[in-house]
Amino acid sequence: MEAGERQVILIVADISWYTRFMVANQTALSHAQVIITELIQAIIKEVEIPLQVAKLEGDAVFLYAIKDTSAADWAKVREQIGQKLIGFFGVFGEKVAELSQSNTCKCDACEHVEALRLKTVVHSGQALFYEVGGFSELSGVDVILVHRLLKNSVHADEYVMLTEDAYRDVAFPPQIEVVEGQESYDSIGTIKTYVYYPPADKMIFLDMDDMPRYDTRRYRIKNMALKMLNAMLYRLGIKPLPEYEHLPKSPF
């Protein structure tokens, strides 16, 4: 990206409970980190033009989309971004379930994968693109704001929060409902927001098929049964051990 200011949509996809997860699992730190890496990788694999990865930030992925397109192209881009924001919940939840069901490790980190959630904040504005030490960077007030919004008053650990500017620029699927709110920050002021909360009993997918959500009691019981069954099948050699790019292999 050439140096200079651009009109952009800025997105930070952040894993809730990351700090508590890592601190609580210090004795299994390597497994805790590779679990986070697998989840981050699942989100990255969903990223495609017009979205691009700006950088990885530990427990988060910082994304952007350039708004320098024609009116006709922008209408399509708005829909694509809205779909991706909802789609991130799907791939994240599927990876959480996959890691939980197929991983037979008994360490605290691997046993508590399902505690992790995904929250995403979105803002639309300007960013200065520049290069330093061979790395491309984004800066500016709007970049600061989208990161500041991660510290907010929302009493939930899984949601999409959009600023008023982002809500205008992003086209959510028509079935998605949002709740209006506001956040206040020193030196920035009051920011109007729109928040989408995934339903408590099911995940929203773009094809509108009802699918069980990975944190319901019914799903957790089913998940535990599947995990026990998979462990037995692995031991007997009936089912091949899963291989992940980052997760250590099972000892069985």
C-alpha positions as CSV (number, residue, x, y, z in Angstrom):
1,M,0.0,0.0,0.0
2,E,1.4,3.4,-1.0
3,A,2.0,5.9,1.8
4,G,-0.8,8.4,2.4
5,E,-4.3,8.8,3.8
6,R,-7.1,6.6,2.8
7,Q,-10.8,6.3,3.6
8,V,-11.1,2.9,5.3
9,I,-13.3,0.6,7.3
10,L,-11.3,-0.6,10.3
11,I,-12.1,-3.8,12.1
12,V,-10.6,-5.4,15.2
13,A,-11.6,-9.1,15.9
14,D,-10.7,-9.8,19.5
15,I,-10.8,-13.0,21.5
16,S,-12.6,-12.5,24.8
17,W,-11.2,-14.0,28.0
18,Y,-7.7,-14.2,26.4
19,T,-5.8,-12.7,29.3
20,R,-7.7,-14.8,31.9
21,F,-7.3,-17.9,29.7
22,M,-3.5,-17.4,29.4
23,V,-3.0,-16.5,33.1
24,A,-5.2,-19.4,34.3
25,N,-3.3,-21.9,32.1
26,Q,0.3,-20.9,32.8
27,T,1.2,-24.5,33.5
28,A,0.0,-25.4,30.0
29,L,1.1,-22.1,28.4
30,S,2.3,-23.7,25.1
31,H,-1.1,-25.4,24.6
32,A,-2.9,-22.2,25.5
33,Q,-1.0,-20.2,23.0
34,V,-1.4,-22.7,20.1
35,I,-5.2,-22.8,20.8
36,I,-5.3,-19.0,20.5
37,T,-3.2,-19.3,17.3
38,E,-5.6,-21.9,15.8
39,L,-8.6,-19.6,16.5
40,I,-6.8,-16.5,15.0
41,Q,-5.9,-18.6,12.0
42,A,-9.5,-19.6,11.5
43,I,-10.5,-16.0,11.3
44,I,-7.6,-15.1,8.9
45,K,-8.6,-17.8,6.5
46,E,-12.0,-16.1,6.1
47,V,-10.4,-12.8,5.2
48,E,-10.5,-12.0,1.5
49,I,-10.6,-8.8,-0.6
50,P,-11.9,-6.2,0.1
51,L,-10.8,-7.0,3.7
52,Q,-7.1,-7.2,4.4
53,V,-5.0,-8.0,7.5
54,A,-3.2,-5.0,8.8
55,K,-1.5,-6.9,11.6
56,L,-1.9,-9.5,14.4
57,E,-2.1,-8.1,17.9
58,G,-1.7,-11.1,20.2
59,D,-5.3,-12.0,20.9
60,A,-6.7,-9.9,18.0
61,V,-6.7,-9.5,14.2
62,F,-6.6,-5.9,12.9
63,L,-8.3,-5.6,9.5
64,Y,-9.1,-2.9,7.1
65,A,-10.9,-2.3,3.8
66,I,-10.2,0.6,1.4
67,K,-13.2,2.6,0.4
68,D,-11.7,4.0,-2.8
69,T,-14.1,2.3,-5.1
70,S,-16.9,3.3,-7.5
71,A,-20.5,3.6,-6.2
72,A,-21.5,0.4,-7.9
73,D,-18.5,-1.6,-6.5
74,W,-19.0,-0.1,-3.0
75,A,-22.5,-1.4,-2.8
76,K,-21.2,-4.9,-3.2
77,V,-18.3,-4.3,-0.8
78,R,-20.7,-3.1,1.9
79,E,-22.6,-6.4,1.7
80,Q,-19.4,-8.5,1.6
81,I,-18.1,-6.9,4.8
82,G,-21.4,-7.2,6.6
83,Q,-21.5,-10.9,5.7
84,K,-18.0,-11.5,6.9
85,L,-18.6,-9.8,10.2
86,I,-21.4,-12.3,10.9
87,G,-19.5,-15.2,9.3
88,F,-16.6,-14.8,11.7
89,F,-18.8,-16.0,14.5
90,G,-19.5,-19.2,12.5
91,V,-15.9,-20.1,11.8
92,F,-14.8,-19.2,15.3
93,G,-17.5,-21.4,16.9
94,E,-16.8,-24.3,14.6
95,K,-13.1,-24.1,15.4
96,V,-13.8,-24.0,19.1
97,A,-16.0,-27.1,18.8
98,E,-13.5,-28.9,16.6
99,L,-10.6,-28.2,19.0
100,S,-12.7,-29.3,22.0
101,Q,-14.2,-32.5,20.4
102,S,-11.1,-33.9,18.7
103,N,-8.3,-32.9,21.2
104,T,-7.8,-35.5,23.8
105,C,-5.2,-33.6,25.9
106,K,-6.2,-33.3,29.5
107,C,-4.3,-30.0,30.4
108,D,-6.3,-27.1,31.7
109,A,-6.0,-25.1,28.5
110,C,-7.3,-27.9,26.2
111,E,-10.1,-28.7,28.7
112,H,-11.4,-25.1,28.7
113,V,-11.3,-24.1,25.1
114,E,-15.0,-23.4,25.1
115,A,-14.5,-20.5,27.5
116,L,-13.2,-18.4,24.7
117,R,-15.5,-16.0,22.7
118,L,-15.2,-13.5,19.9
119,K,-16.0,-9.8,19.9
120,T,-15.5,-7.5,17.0
121,V,-15.5,-3.7,16.8
122,V,-15.9,-1.7,13.5
123,H,-15.3,1.9,12.7
124,S,-15.2,3.9,9.4
125,G,-12.9,6.8,8.9
126,Q,-9.4,7.8,7.8
127,A,-6.1,6.1,8.3
128,L,-2.5,7.1,7.4
129,F,-0.6,4.3,5.7
130,Y,3.1,4.4,6.1
131,E,6.1,2.1,6.3
132,V,8.7,1.8,9.1
133,G,11.4,-0.8,9.3
134,G,10.0,-2.7,6.3
135,F,6.6,-3.0,8.0
136,S,3.3,-1.4,6.8
137,E,1.5,0.5,9.5
138,L,-1.8,2.4,9.9
139,S,-2.2,5.4,12.2
140,G,-4.5,8.2,13.0
141,V,-7.4,9.2,15.3
142,D,-9.8,6.6,13.8
143,V,-7.2,3.8,14.2
144,I,-6.9,4.8,17.9
145,L,-10.7,4.9,18.3
146,V,-11.4,1.5,16.9
147,H,-8.9,0.0,19.4
148,R,-10.2,2.1,22.2
149,L,-13.7,0.7,21.6
150,L,-12.5,-2.7,22.8
151,K,-12.8,-1.2,26.3
152,N,-16.5,-0.5,26.4
153,S,-19.6,-0.7,28.6
154,V,-21.1,-3.8,26.8
155,H,-21.9,-6.5,29.4
156,A,-21.3,-9.4,27.0
157,D,-18.3,-11.2,25.7
158,E,-19.5,-12.0,22.2
159,Y,-20.8,-9.3,19.9
160,V,-20.2,-7.0,16.9
161,M,-20.0,-3.2,17.8
162,L,-20.2,-0.7,15.0
163,T,-19.8,3.1,15.3
164,E,-22.4,5.2,13.6
165,D,-20.1,5.8,10.7
166,A,-19.4,2.1,10.3
167,Y,-23.1,1.2,10.6
168,R,-23.7,3.5,7.7
169,D,-21.0,2.0,5.6
170,V,-21.5,-1.7,6.3
171,A,-24.6,-3.5,5.0
172,F,-25.6,-6.3,7.5
173,P,-27.8,-9.1,6.2
174,P,-31.5,-8.1,6.6
175,Q,-32.2,-10.6,9.4
176,I,-29.6,-9.1,11.7
177,E,-31.0,-6.9,14.5
178,V,-28.8,-4.4,16.4
179,V,-29.1,-2.4,19.7
180,E,-28.3,1.3,19.8
181,G,-25.9,2.5,22.5
182,Q,-23.1,4.9,23.2
183,E,-19.6,5.0,24.6
184,S,-17.7,8.0,26.0
185,Y,-13.9,8.5,26.1
186,D,-11.7,11.2,27.3
187,S,-10.3,13.4,24.5
188,I,-12.6,11.7,22.0
189,G,-16.1,12.4,23.3
190,T,-19.3,10.4,23.0
191,I,-19.6,7.8,20.2
192,K,-22.9,6.4,19.1
193,T,-22.8,2.6,18.6
194,Y,-24.8,-0.2,17.2
195,V,-24.3,-3.7,18.7
196,Y,-25.2,-7.1,17.4
197,Y,-25.5,-9.9,19.9
198,P,-25.6,-13.5,18.6
199,P,-28.7,-15.2,20.0
200,A,-28.3,-17.2,23.2
201,D,-29.6,-20.5,21.8
202,K,-28.2,-20.6,18.3
203,M,-25.7,-19.1,15.9
204,I,-26.8,-17.1,12.9
205,F,-25.5,-18.4,9.6
206,L,-26.0,-16.7,6.3
207,D,-28.0,-19.6,4.9
208,M,-30.3,-19.2,7.9
209,D,-30.2,-22.9,8.8
210,D,-30.7,-23.3,12.6
211,M,-27.5,-24.7,14.1
212,P,-26.7,-25.4,17.8
213,R,-24.6,-22.8,19.5
214,Y,-21.5,-24.1,21.1
215,D,-22.1,-22.7,24.6
216,T,-25.6,-24.1,25.3
217,R,-26.0,-26.8,28.0
218,R,-27.4,-29.3,25.4
219,Y,-24.5,-28.7,23.1
220,R,-21.9,-29.0,25.9
221,I,-23.3,-32.4,26.9
222,K,-23.2,-33.6,23.3
223,N,-19.7,-32.2,22.9
224,M,-18.5,-34.1,26.0
225,A,-20.0,-37.4,24.7
226,L,-18.3,-36.9,21.3
227,K,-15.0,-36.1,22.9
228,M,-15.1,-39.3,24.9
229,L,-16.1,-41.3,21.8
230,N,-13.4,-39.8,19.7
231,A,-10.8,-40.5,22.4
232,M,-11.8,-44.2,22.4
233,L,-11.7,-44.4,18.6
234,Y,-8.2,-42.8,18.5
235,R,-6.9,-45.3,21.0
236,L,-8.3,-48.3,19.1
237,G,-6.9,-47.0,15.8
238,I,-10.3,-46.9,14.2
239,K,-10.2,-43.1,13.6
240,P,-7.0,-41.3,12.5
241,L,-5.6,-38.6,14.9
242,P,-6.4,-35.1,13.8
243,E,-3.5,-32.9,12.7
244,Y,-3.5,-29.2,13.3
245,E,-1.0,-26.7,12.0
246,H,-0.3,-25.3,15.5
247,L,-1.7,-27.7,18.0
248,P,0.6,-30.4,19.4
249,K,-0.3,-34.0,18.5
250,S,-2.2,-36.2,20.9
251,P,-0.2,-38.6,23.1
252,F,-2.4,-41.5,22.1
